[in-house]
């Protein structure tokens, strides 16, 4: 007997949905299984070894420890001068260019002298005119003096009137006053002449010091107005000695002392250190984004001339330094606190020759964030432990410091 069956076509929507649900369930389950297998393998390979106590160690070596205050700075010439002009006018010619080496008294630039030459010529002509008038007045005074003397003699003999005598006396006084007036005018004109002659000299600009031209503020043909301020034409600097202007934060400036050693490196020569001594701390700070910065200055020689104006410098002020001493990473040290809770000493764990680990108390000297000078407790060549379980240190473990060069060694 034929029985009807619920036969669905292969392309039935029901079958499609059923297969999609199975696929969505199977794939995550398969992924979880694979991850579980990989995790178990990793635990077998590495977890068991870590559980047995793998330690990270480093050999103690000889080195240098520097406790420094770091800052960013710029280079400026120790001696420089901005050369300006005291007169207004058009720049007629500029005799130097950027980087030119000049000597003291060398001609640098010239301002158009036409106006000042005309003023000087006018003063000289005025002076000649006044001197001619003075000669005329002096001749007139000589005549009035003779006339006055004659009137005096005639008055004694009653051969002239009192009115004629008084007129002669008055004429003499007027002649003398006119001469005094002309002499004053001549002095005034001579003073003006001196000023105009000086202004004419200022149209030629000379170097006030020897050095190099590091900046040109004007161009040939440019007109300058010196009525209010003296326009800057160029800057001359002596590049043989440079000054480092380092900006130190208010948190670190108290660590600086006058005369302390300092050095810096530049972007183009990071391997070369250039040394100097701190000579000045500018007491007026500069505030940038609510950060208080103080300018700290020290000088360095520049015999090769490779240091230039406005170069950036990474500056280090040496607060303490120990050279050729036993050095240990700070990551290997653990603080020991006293009864008052303060850190009074340190300890370190050493791997002995037979593979055991022992704890020693260490006396430190100069310390930094990464390394420390060992005065006693450790020897060069011993292996110090950088990680692993900690013994009784009577205090928390010092946090490991970044960027410490490590050498991995397996000790069981």
RODO-2510 file (C-alpha; in nm, 4 decimals, decimal comma):
residues 412
     n   res          X          Y          Z
     1     x     0,0000     0,0000     0,0000
     2     x     0,1312     0,3303    -0,0898
     3     x     0,1828     0,5683     0,2052
     4     x     0,2245     0,9356     0,1453
     5     x     0,5629     1,0726     0,2639
     6     x     0,6521     1,4244     0,3554
     7     x     0,9284     1,4590     0,1039
     8     x     1,0717     1,8090     0,0779
     9     x     1,2661     1,9313    -0,2156
    10     x     1,6400     1,9901    -0,1683
    11     x     1,5826     2,3558    -0,2180
    12     x     1,3168     2,3824     0,0531
    13     x     1,3371     2,6953     0,2698
    14     x     1,3030     2,4781     0,5819
    15     x     1,6145     2,2745     0,4994
    16     x     1,8114     2,5887     0,4256
    17     x     1,7294     2,7383     0,7664
    18     x     1,8084     2,4100     0,9435
    19     x     2,1485     2,3778     0,7807
    20     x     2,2285     2,7458     0,8674
    21     x     2,1493     2,6855     1,2329
    22     x     2,3728     2,3774     1,2423
    23     x     2,6562     2,5636     1,0735
    24     x     2,6337     2,8510     1,3189
    25     x     2,6546     2,6080     1,6109
    26     x     2,9290     2,3864     1,4765
    27     x     3,1815     2,6598     1,3862
    28     x     3,2025     2,8256     1,7339
    29     x     3,2272     2,4862     1,8996
    30     x     3,5110     2,3864     1,6691
    31     x     3,6931     2,7149     1,7359
    32     x     3,6669     2,6689     2,1145
    33     x     3,8018     2,3180     2,0878
    34     x     4,1038     2,4288     1,8837
    35     x     4,1836     2,7105     2,1304
    36     x     4,1559     2,4695     2,4220
    37     x     4,4040     2,2334     2,2574
    38     x     4,6483     2,5164     2,1841
    39     x     4,6163     2,6512     2,5398
    40     x     4,6866     2,3098     2,6867
    41     x     4,9946     2,2765     2,4690
    42     x     5,1235     2,6166     2,5685
    43     x     5,0766     2,5338     2,9351
    44     x     5,2645     2,2090     2,8903
    45     x     5,5531     2,3877     2,7155
    46     x     5,5865     2,7108     2,9148
    47     x     5,3576     2,7048     3,2139
    48     x     5,5231     2,4062     3,3735
    49     x     5,8674     2,5610     3,3298
    50     x     5,7514     2,8927     3,4834
    51     x     5,5915     2,7068     3,7701
    52     x     5,9263     2,5471     3,8446
    53     x     6,0777     2,8940     3,9043
    54     x     6,2613     3,0351     3,6025
    55     x     6,4554     3,3456     3,7113
    56     x     6,5762     3,6430     3,5138
    57     x     6,9331     3,7355     3,6047
    58     x     7,2039     3,9797     3,5063
    59     x     7,5767     3,9851     3,5749
    60     x     7,7064     4,2719     3,7849
    61     x     7,9565     4,4837     3,5925
    62     x     8,1687     4,7984     3,6198
    63     x     8,0190     5,1181     3,4816
    64     x     7,9317     5,4824     3,5409
    65     x     7,6318     5,6126     3,7319
    66     x     7,5104     5,9687     3,6718
    67     x     7,2340     6,1374     3,8644
    68     x     7,1295     6,4109     3,6218
    69     x     6,8667     6,6788     3,5745
    70     x     6,7540     6,6777     3,2130
    71     x     6,6186     6,9692     3,0135
    72     x     6,5723     7,0932     2,6593
    73     x     6,7629     7,3969     2,5412
    74     x     6,8763     7,6089     2,2479
    75     x     7,2120     7,7498     2,1442
    76     x     7,2861     8,1212     2,1253
    77     x     7,6147     8,3078     2,0735
    78     x     7,7737     8,4300     2,3940
    79     x     7,8572     8,7667     2,2334
    80     x     7,6483     8,9282     1,9633
    81     x     7,5277     9,2729     1,8650
    82     x     7,2339     9,4004     1,6626
    83     x     7,3726     9,6625     1,4262
    84     x     7,1241     9,9412     1,3512
    85     x     7,1189    10,2806     1,1849
    86     x     7,0772    10,6177     1,3553
    87     x     6,9547    10,7975     1,0429
    88     x     6,6565    10,7532     0,8152
    89     x     6,6836    10,6916     0,4463
    90     x     6,7110    10,4314     0,1751
    91     x     6,9637    10,1492     0,2025
    92     x     7,1951    10,2300    -0,0875
    93     x     7,4160     9,9209    -0,0712
    94     x     7,4793     9,6219     0,1577
    95     x     7,8376     9,4974     0,1467
    96     x     7,7934     9,1660     0,3365
    97     x     7,5748     8,8570     0,3201
    98     x     7,4635     8,5755     0,5532
    99     x     7,7563     8,3924     0,7107
   100     x     8,0138     8,6525     0,6123
   101     x     8,3074     8,6933     0,8503
   102     x     8,3721     9,0594     0,9298
   103     x     8,6336     9,2483     1,1275
   104     x     8,5764     9,5346     1,3672
   105     x     8,5443     9,8631     1,1754
   106     x     8,4611     9,6987     0,8420
   107     x     8,2027     9,8766     0,6232
   108     x     7,8758     9,6804     0,6270
   109     x     7,6132     9,8971     0,4559
   110     x     7,5444    10,2508     0,3338
   111     x     7,2359    10,4735     0,3588
   112     x     7,1715    10,7276     0,0816
   113     x     7,3693    11,0345     0,2017
   114     x     7,2203    11,2979    -0,0337
   115     x     6,9946    11,4625     0,2256
   116     x     7,2655    11,4760     0,4921
   117     x     7,5266    11,6109     0,2524
   118     x     7,2916    11,8978     0,1590
   119     x     7,2309    11,9790     0,5250
   120     x     7,6026    11,9823     0,5914
   121     x     7,6659    12,2117     0,2954
   122     x     7,3918    12,4464     0,4161
   123     x     7,5469    12,4607     0,7643
   124     x     7,8860    12,5425     0,6200
   125     x     7,7417    12,8241     0,4057
   126     x     7,5507    12,9647     0,7022
   127     x     7,8655    12,9593     0,9089
   128     x     8,0576    13,1527     0,6419
   129     x     7,7801    13,4121     0,6282
   130     x     7,7792    13,4627     1,0044
   131     x     8,1553    13,4963     1,0179
   132     x     8,1402    13,7627     0,7464
   133     x     7,8759    13,9528     0,9427
   134     x     8,0937    13,9231     1,2520
   135     x     8,3883    14,0804     1,0694
   136     x     8,1647    14,3657     0,9581
   137     x     8,0349    14,4238     1,3105
   138     x     8,3845    14,4137     1,4512
   139     x     8,4901    14,6871     1,2046
   140     x     8,1889    14,8963     1,3044
   141     x     8,2723    14,8463     1,6709
   142     x     8,6270    14,9677     1,6128
   143     x     8,4887    15,2848     1,4500
   144     x     8,2414    15,3507     1,7321
   145     x     8,5180    15,3003     1,9895
   146     x     8,7274    15,5739     1,8196
   147     x     8,4248    15,8021     1,8037
   148     x     8,3500    15,7410     2,1713
   149     x     8,7086    15,8215     2,2738
   150     x     8,6990    16,1439     2,0720
   151     x     8,3717    16,2436     2,2404
   152     x     8,5281    16,1762     2,5804
   153     x     8,8199    16,4151     2,5033
   154     x     8,5905    16,6802     2,3646
   155     x     8,3610    16,6556     2,6646
   156     x     8,6548    16,7206     2,8972
   157     x     8,7292    17,0383     2,7059
   158     x     8,3581    17,1276     2,6876
   159     x     8,3962    17,1146     2,3099
   160     x     8,0954    16,8835     2,2580
   161     x     7,7506    16,8435     2,3941
   162     x     7,6391    16,5803     2,6416
   163     x     7,3893    16,4524     2,3868
   164     x     7,6602    16,3814     2,1325
   165     x     7,8622    16,1986     2,3984
   166     x     7,5648    15,9857     2,5030
   167     x     7,4902    15,8966     2,1403
   168     x     7,8468    15,7851     2,0879
   169     x     7,8368    15,5759     2,4080
   170     x     7,5106    15,4093     2,3024
   171     x     7,6429    15,3302     1,9543
   172     x     7,9451    15,1568     2,1085
   173     x     7,7271    14,9437     2,3352
   174     x     7,5045    14,8428     2,0408
   175     x     7,8075    14,7420     1,8339
   176     x     7,9403    14,5286     2,1146
   177     x     7,5997    14,3590     2,1651
   178     x     7,5684    14,2853     1,7950
   179     x     7,9083    14,1154     1,7985
   180     x     7,8063    13,9043     2,0998
   181     x     7,4863    13,8041     1,9172
   182     x     7,6747    13,7002     1,6054
   183     x     7,9248    13,4996     1,8099
   184     x     7,6349    13,3111     1,9699
   185     x     7,4814    13,2410     1,6290
   186     x     7,8157    13,1144     1,5043
   187     x     7,8416    12,8747     1,8014
   188     x     7,4902    12,7489     1,7340
   189     x     7,5635    12,6947     1,3662
   190     x     7,8899    12,5160     1,4493
   191     x     7,6994    12,2837     1,6839
   192     x     7,4440    12,2106     1,4116
   193     x     7,7295    12,1509     1,1704
   194     x     7,8832    11,8941     1,4073
   195     x     7,5504    11,7097     1,4359
   196     x     7,4894    11,7091     1,0618
   197     x     7,8457    11,5936     0,9987
   198     x     7,7864    11,3057     1,2450
   199     x     7,4586    11,2106     1,0728
   200     x     7,6405    11,2064     0,7419
   201     x     7,8915    10,9692     0,8982
   202     x     7,6070    10,7487     1,0243
   203     x     7,5015    10,6852     0,6666
   204     x     7,7947    10,4438     0,6550
   205     x     7,7403    10,1506     0,8903
   206     x     8,0550     9,9848     1,0294
   207     x     8,1007     9,6618     1,2260
   208     x     8,1256     9,7335     1,6023
   209     x     8,2874     9,3919     1,6657
   210     x     8,4475     9,1018     1,4830
   211     x     8,2313     8,7998     1,4094
   212     x     7,9930     8,6413     1,1614
   213     x     7,6784     8,7861     1,0069
   214     x     7,3993     8,5625     1,1402
   215     x     7,1002     8,7717     1,0345
   216     x     7,0081     9,0367     0,7753
   217     x     6,6962     9,2301     0,8686
   218     x     6,6786     9,4616     0,5643
   219     x     6,7301     9,4459     0,1908
   220     x     6,9107     9,6762    -0,0474
   221     x     6,6792     9,9581    -0,1588
   222     x     6,4626     9,9391     0,1534
   223     x     6,3769    10,2690     0,3234
   224     x     6,4357    10,2960     0,6983
   225     x     6,2706    10,5367     0,9432
   226     x     6,4861    10,6129     1,2476
   227     x     6,2687    10,8918     1,3905
   228     x     6,1206    10,6740     1,6682
   229     x     6,3454    10,3681     1,7012
   230     x     6,6775    10,2637     1,5532
   231     x     6,6030    10,0113     1,2764
   232     x     6,8058     9,6878     1,2966
   233     x     7,0064     9,6227     0,9807
   234     x     7,1892     9,2999     1,0703
   235     x     7,3271     9,0946     1,3583
   236     x     7,6925     9,0082     1,4134
   237     x     7,7805     8,7217     1,6472
   238     x     8,1018     8,5661     1,7728
   239     x     8,0426     8,1931     1,7187
   240     x     8,3640     8,0817     1,8899
   241     x     8,1809     8,0515     2,2214
   242     x     7,8151     7,9457     2,2427
   243     x     7,5722     7,9703     2,5330
   244     x     7,3213     7,6948     2,6066
   245     x     6,9848     7,8290     2,7243
   246     x     6,8262     7,5305     2,9009
   247     x     6,4707     7,5470     3,0355
   248     x     6,4482     7,3628     3,3687
   249     x     6,1171     7,2986     3,5438
   250     x     6,0490     7,4432     3,8867
   251     x     6,0565     7,0917     4,0342
   252     x     6,4209     7,0407     3,9272
   253     x     6,5711     7,3901     3,9441
   254     x     6,6312     7,3558     4,3203
   255     x     6,8728     7,0684     4,2471
   256     x     7,1015     7,2944     4,0432
   257     x     7,4068     7,4652     4,1923
   258     x     7,6277     7,7319     4,0389
   259     x     7,9407     7,5854     3,8847
   260     x     7,8039     7,2313     3,8563
   261     x     7,9053     7,0307     3,5503
   262     x     7,6688     7,0078     3,2566
   263     x     7,6785     6,8652     2,9071
   264     x     7,4533     6,8435     2,6047
   265     x     7,4077     6,6672     2,2734
   266     x     7,2573     6,7949     1,9492
   267     x     7,0224     6,6234     1,7082
   268     x     7,2911     6,5926     1,4439
   269     x     7,5603     6,4661     1,6826
   270     x     7,3918     6,2684     1,9584
   271     x     7,7023     6,0621     2,0351
   272     x     7,9201     6,3687     2,1076
   273     x     7,9011     6,5314     2,4497
   274     x     8,0017     6,8947     2,4992
   275     x     8,0726     7,0039     2,8561
   276     x     8,0422     7,3277     3,0457
   277     x     7,9645     7,4658     3,3924
   278     x     7,6402     7,6289     3,5025
   279     x     7,7041     8,0030     3,5329
   280     x     7,3611     8,1634     3,5643
   281     x     6,9984     8,0904     3,6509
   282     x     6,7595     8,3581     3,5236
   283     x     6,5240     8,4258     3,8182
   284     x     6,2337     8,5357     3,5988
   285     x     6,0501     8,2239     3,4749
   286     x     5,8644     8,1551     3,1539
   287     x     5,5224     7,9929     3,1911
   288     x     5,4191     7,7611     2,9068
   289     x     5,0869     7,5739     2,9385
   290     x     5,0892     7,6328     3,3169
   291     x     5,4416     7,4847     3,3412
   292     x     5,6970     7,7106     3,5122
   293     x     6,0372     7,6981     3,3415
   294     x     6,3619     7,8751     3,4346
   295     x     6,6415     7,9547     3,1889
   296     x     6,9737     7,8068     3,3048
   297     x     7,2870     7,9116     3,1138
   298     x     7,6294     7,7598     3,0567
   299     x     7,8956     7,8251     2,7925
   300     x     8,0801     7,5859     2,5609
   301     x     8,3684     7,6376     2,3213
   302     x     8,2971     7,6071     1,9489
   303     x     8,6403     7,5880     1,7845
   304     x     8,5140     7,3920     1,4814
   305     x     8,2181     7,6237     1,4225
   306     x     7,9748     7,3309     1,3929
   307     x     7,7452     7,4713     1,6611
   308     x     7,5040     7,7240     1,5128
   309     x     7,2444     7,9655     1,6438
   310     x     6,9064     7,8212     1,7514
   311     x     7,0230     7,4581     1,7466
   312     x     6,8249     7,2299     1,9784
   313     x     7,0141     7,0657     2,2647
   314     x     6,9366     6,7819     2,5039
   315     x     7,0895     6,9082     2,8282
   316     x     7,2075     6,7126     3,1332
   317     x     7,3096     6,8795     3,4616
   318     x     7,5216     6,6370     3,6646
   319     x     7,4010     6,6369     4,0275
   320     x     7,6176     6,3356     4,1255
   321     x     7,8485     6,1017     3,9376
   322     x     8,0444     5,7829     4,0062
   323     x     8,2849     5,6499     3,7418
   324     x     8,4280     5,2982     3,7087
   325     x     8,2256     5,1586     3,9986
   326     x     8,0219     4,8429     4,0578
   327     x     7,6794     4,8990     3,9044
   328     x     7,3555     4,7109     3,9720
   329     x     7,0127     4,7612     3,8097
   330     x     6,7504     4,9143     4,0360
   331     x     6,5165     4,6340     3,9248
   332     x     6,7324     4,3914     4,1267
   333     x     6,7062     4,5905     4,4513
   334     x     6,4335     4,5672     4,7083
   335     x     6,3851     4,8278     4,9813
   336     x     6,4140     4,7369     5,3500
   337     x     6,2154     4,9621     5,5773
   338     x     6,3135     5,0508     5,9293
   339     x     6,0982     5,0856     6,2387
   340     x     5,9799     5,4303     6,1270
   341     x     5,8545     5,2871     5,7969
   342     x     6,1158     5,4674     5,5902
   343     x     6,3479     5,2963     5,3440
   344     x     6,6809     5,2714     5,5245
   345     x     6,8673     5,0121     5,3173
   346     x     6,8296     4,7702     5,0272
   347     x     6,8679     4,3991     4,9623
   348     x     6,9435     4,1948     4,6534
   349     x     6,9260     3,8238     4,5687
   350     x     7,2340     3,6546     4,4272
   351     x     7,2584     3,3224     4,2452
   352     x     7,5439     3,1227     4,4006
   353     x     7,7787     2,8916     4,2153
   354     x     7,5792     2,5845     4,3178
   355     x     7,2544     2,7332     4,1844
   356     x     7,1036     2,8461     4,5136
   357     x     6,9635     3,1945     4,5714
   358     x     7,0768     3,3968     4,8722
   359     x     6,9712     3,7416     4,9907
   360     x     7,2299     4,0083     5,0768
   361     x     7,2079     4,3536     5,2223
   362     x     7,3538     4,6148     4,9848
   363     x     7,5029     4,9570     5,0564
   364     x     7,4393     5,2030     4,7741
   365     x     7,6079     5,5223     4,6598
   366     x     7,4901     5,7327     4,3652
   367     x     7,1514     5,6142     4,2414
   368     x     6,9322     5,6905     3,9437
   369     x     6,5957     5,5678     3,8271
   370     x     6,7590     5,2746     3,6460
   371     x     7,0947     5,1963     3,8064
   372     x     7,2820     5,2348     4,1347
   373     x     7,6404     5,2404     4,2561
   374     x     7,7255     4,9491     4,4884
   375     x     7,9568     5,0333     4,7769
   376     x     7,9347     4,6983     4,9524
   377     x     7,7395     4,3735     4,9425
   378     x     7,7889     4,2758     4,5778
   379     x     8,0866     4,1962     4,3585
   380     x     8,1573     4,2302     3,9891
   381     x     8,0728     3,9127     3,7989
   382     x     7,8059     3,7862     4,0369
   383     x     7,4599     3,7173     3,8982
   384     x     7,1842     3,9231     4,0531
   385     x     6,8195     3,8173     4,0296
   386     x     6,5860     4,0584     3,8526
   387     x     6,2573     3,8751     3,9166
   388     x     6,1057     3,5766     4,0974
   389     x     5,9529     3,5140     4,4432
   390     x     6,0552     3,7562     4,7151
   391     x     6,1729     3,6707     5,0615
   392     x     6,0971     3,8624     5,3789
   393     x     6,1955     4,2216     5,2997
   394     x     5,9816     4,3897     5,5674
   395     x     5,8330     4,6159     5,3030
   396     x     5,6891     4,6273     4,9535
   397     x     5,8955     4,5307     4,6510
   398     x     6,0444     4,8153     4,4524
   399     x     5,8735     4,8369     4,1138
   400     x     6,0847     4,7185     3,8183
   401     x     6,2267     4,9988     3,6065
   402     x     6,1782     5,0128     3,2295
   403     x     6,4479     5,0038     2,9629
   404     x     6,6933     4,7971     3,1713
   405     x     6,9094     4,5644     2,9584
   406     x     6,8410     4,2101     3,0807
   407     x     7,0020     3,8756     3,0225
   408     x     6,7787     3,5771     3,0697
   409     x     6,9196     3,2752     3,2536
   410     x     6,7382     2,9594     3,3683
   411     x     6,8055     2,8530     3,7270
   412     x     6,6254     2,5648     3,9008
***
